[in-house]
């Protein structure tokens, strides 16, 4: 189990998110890579100085100071684009910058509707007999899943509905953490970055604020990574799971937006055809469906041991 710290007050909802993000991104820039020569002055902090950012973004130093101190909230799109170019932000980071600078389309993140999975999507989950699949909602809540997904990840039905969340499992559930072995840290960092992206889109979501608050109190790792302001959107990722029944499984996780429900994604897990992982996944699916006898299950702590 990963260490946790004593309870500590969660971050206040009124934090200067825009200023914190700009400072974090400014500190992450390597001045030498941008060709900025050493002028002999001691750099007291890593990254770009405020005056260097101002010069690259074609704004005044005072304006950068006011942005970072939270004294200027609304920024024009042209200035944001200049800041993003100067900081060399990724596409995900640019989208996050625009969201937290309050230039997102009106209503975004304000009225979160109830998370209901369409019946057609539930039917699709049940029809995917050989593919672990689940539906993720806002905040990476697990809204629905099939038997192979429960066999691969965890028995979601045994969890209270408000604890069926991949970020909570990642930081607070030792059994779920063990699935990732020494790859837990990069996977957990990615979870935080995706959640930070969500927070930018939905700054007034009370459930998201409560989730961040709980994790900040209970996990020093989450608290530190949340403060780094790294962001990214969800995308295709290959992961290796150290499954207690079938051993290592290398699977491709893919996300598909649910039509008419832009805040929901269908996530599937597939193995490379002809690989050992495909054979192991086939065994796990058979086990989850009850198609294997007790003797076969005891004999097969990995499909390669069947025969």
FIMINU-458941 format. One record per residue (C-alpha): x, z, y; residue in one letter. Coordinates in pm, whole numbers, plus 32768, in hexadecimal, padded with zeros to 4 digits. Each point is the difference from the previous one (the first is absolute). Example, Ala and Ser with C-alpha at 12.3 -4.5 7.8 and 13.67 -1.06 7.14 Angstrom:
BEGIN
84CE830C7E3Ea/80897FBE8158s/
//
This chain:
BEGIN
800080008000x/807E7FAC815Cx/8042812880E5x/7F03805B810Ax/802980CA813Dx/7F3B81318074x/7EBE7FB180BAx/80387F74815Ax/7F127F8F810Ex/7F9B7E947FD8x/80537F098116x/7F0280028119x/7F157ED88018x/80687FC8816Bx/816B7FAF7FB1x/80A87EF080D0x/7FFC7F027EE6x/805F7ED480D4x/812780B280A1x/8075808F7EB5x/7FF27EA97F5Dx/80C27F588119x/810D810C7FF7x/801D7FE87E85x/801F7E858008x/80F9800C8120x/80D680F57F3Bx/7FF67F1E7ECDx/809C7ED480B0x/81737FC07FC5x/80917FA98159x/81327F537F6Dx/7F277F137F37x/7F597F938144x/81517FB8809Bx/7FF2812480F5x/816780558059x/808081638020x/8009804D8173x/80C7813E7FCFx/7ED980EA8029x/7FBB80F77EEAx/7EBF7FB87F44x/7F4F814E7FE4x/7EF57F707F1Ax/800B7EE47F00x/7F717EAB8049x/7FAD7F60814Cx/800A80B98149x/7EC57FF280D2x/80A77F2080FEx/806C7F107EEDx/7E9D7FEB7F7Bx/7F7A7FCE8160x/80F57EE58040x/7FB37F517EB6x/7E8780268035x/80107F9C8173x/7F56813F807Ax/8079811D80DAx/80B081317F72x/7EF980DB80A7x/7EF17F427F43x/80AF80407EB3x/80208172805Ax/7E8E80188057x/7FA17F547EB9x/80D880E57F2Ex/7F83813780B3x/7E937F9C7FD3x/7FBD7FDC8175x/7F927E977FD2x/7F027FBF7EEFx/7F7E7E9E8025x/80FD7EE57FFCx/7FCE7E8B802Ax/802B7F247ED0x/81197F4480AEx/80C9813F8034x/7FBD80717E9Bx/80797EB07F7Ex/813E802280D2x/803D815F7F7Cx/7FC67F8D7E9Bx/80F57EE0802Dx/810380E5809Ex/7FE480F77EE0x/7FF37EE87EFCx/7ECA80917F5Fx/7F797F797EB8x/7EA37F697FF0x/7F73814A7F7Fx/80B280C6810Fx/7F817F14810Fx/7E9980257F83x/802781798000x/80917FFE8162x/7ED77F398083x/7F0C80EB7F50x/808F81468084x/80277F718160x/7E857FED8013x/7FE67E88801Bx/7F587FD57EAEx/7EA67F5E7FFEx/7EEE80F48077x/7F7180DA7EEFx/81237FE27F0Dx/8034814E7F54x/7EDD80A480B5x/7ED77FEE7F13x/8072801A7E98x/7EDF7FAB7F1Dx/7FCB80A27EAFx/80E87F7D7EF3x/7F1B7F617EFEx/80857F0F7EFDx/7F1D7ECF7FD3x/7F5B7FF47EA7x/80967EA87FC1x/815D8092802Ax/7FAE81197F0Dx/7F8F7EF97F06x/81477F488031x/80C481407FBCx/7F4780357EBAx/80397E947F9Ex/817A801F8027x/8030808E7EA3x/81737FB27FE9x/8069803F8168x/801D815480AAx/7F3F7FE28146x/7F7680E1810Fx/7F617FEA8157x/80B080A48126x/7F4E80578142x/807280908149x/811C80FC7FF2x/80527F7C7EA0x/7ED180B17F6Ex/7FB97F957E99x/7E937F958006x/7FDB7F657EA6x/80D87FB37ED0x/7FF27F817E9Bx/807580A97EBFx/81557F517FF5x/804C80768165x/7FAC81677FA0x/80DF7FE17ECDx/811E7F7680D4x/7FF180E8812Ex/7F2681357FCEx/7EA280677F97x/7F587FD98151x/7EB5807F7F72x/80A181557FCAx/804C801C8176x/7F09806A810Fx/7F8E7ED280C7x/80BA80728139x/8149801C7F3Ex/7FFA7E9F7F74x/81047F8280F3x/814A7F557FABx/80BE80A7811Dx/7F8F815B7F95x/80627FB37E99x/814F7F75806Ex/8065813B80BBx/7F42811A7F57x/7FCE7FA57E8Fx/8134803A7F23x/7F787F2E7EDDx/7FC17ED680E5x/8157802A80A0x/80A27FFA7EA7x/7F797E9F7FC7x/81007F7B80F9x/813A80BD7F9Dx/81217FBE80EDx/7F2F7EF380B0x/7F1481078089x/80A180138158x/7FEC7E8D8062x/7E9D7FF17F77x/7F9E813A80C1x/809E7F7C8140x/7F347EC37FD7x/7EC280CF7FDAx/804A80B18148x/80457EB680B2x/7EB77F6B7F86x/7F43813A8069x/80A97FF88156x/7F887E978025x/7E9F80747FB0x/801B81168103x/80547EFE8109x/7EC77F3B7FADx/7F2081337FECx/8083810980F2x/7EB380BC8007x/7FCB80217E87x/7FD3817A7FC6x/80357FE07E88x/814B7F4F8035x/806C810B80F9x/7FA6810D7F02x/80C67F4B7EF1x/81347FE280DEx/7FDD816B8066x/7FEE80807E9Ax/81277F2F7F8Dx/80CE80638131x/7FCA816E7FADx/803E7FE57E8Ax/811A7F007FEAx/813E800180CDx/804D7EA07F84x/7EB57F7A8081x/802980B6814Ax/81597F6B8039x/7FA27E9D7F9Fx/7EBE800A80CAx/80CD805D8130x/80E57ED37FCEx/7EDE7F15805Fx/80527EF67EFEx/7ED77F1B7FC1x/7FAA7EE97F11x/7ECF7F5C7F6Dx/7FA87FFF7E92x/808D7EDB7F3Ax/80737F897EAAx/80F280F47F63x/80A780197EADx/800C81657F80x/808980A67EC9x/7F2E811A7F71x/809480FD7F0Cx/7EC7802C7F31x/7FF7812D7F14x/7F547F387EECx/80A07EA78005x/8143803580C2x/807A7F248120x/7F0C7EFF8086x/80647F05810Dx/7EC47F7A80A1x/7FA07F2D812Bx/7F0280AD80E1x/7F2E7F0A80C8x/7EF280458103x/7ED27F29804Fx/7F1980478126x/7E9680387F98x/7F267EFD80AEx/7F22809F8105x/80BE81477FE2x/81477FCE80B9x/8062816B7FD4x/7FF07FE67E82x/80FC7F5E7F16x/7FF67FAC7E8Fx/8152805A7F69x/806F7F717EB2x/8130804B7F28x/80907EEC7F26x/813B7FCF7F32x/80DF7ECE7FE0x/7F887F2C7ED9x/80D5802C7EC9x/80AE81388083x/801F81547F58x/7F2880898118x/7EE87F107FA1x/801080807E9Ax/800481698076x/7EDC7FC080EDx/7F397F607EE5x/803881377F2Dx/7F9580E38122x/7EC37F358038x/7FA880137E8Ex/803B81768007x/7F24802D8135x/7EE47F3E7F5Dx/800F80D07EC1x/805A7ED17F2Bx/812C80AF7F64x/7FE880F87EE2x/8097815B8025x/811A7F9D7F14x/80547ECC80D0x/800380CD813Fx/80E781087F6Dx/80E27EF17F75x/80117F3B8141x/80A680C18114x/80587E9B805Bx/7F6F7EBB7F76x/81557F9F7F7Cx/7FE0811B7F02x/7ECA7F6E7F60x/80267F397EC5x/
//
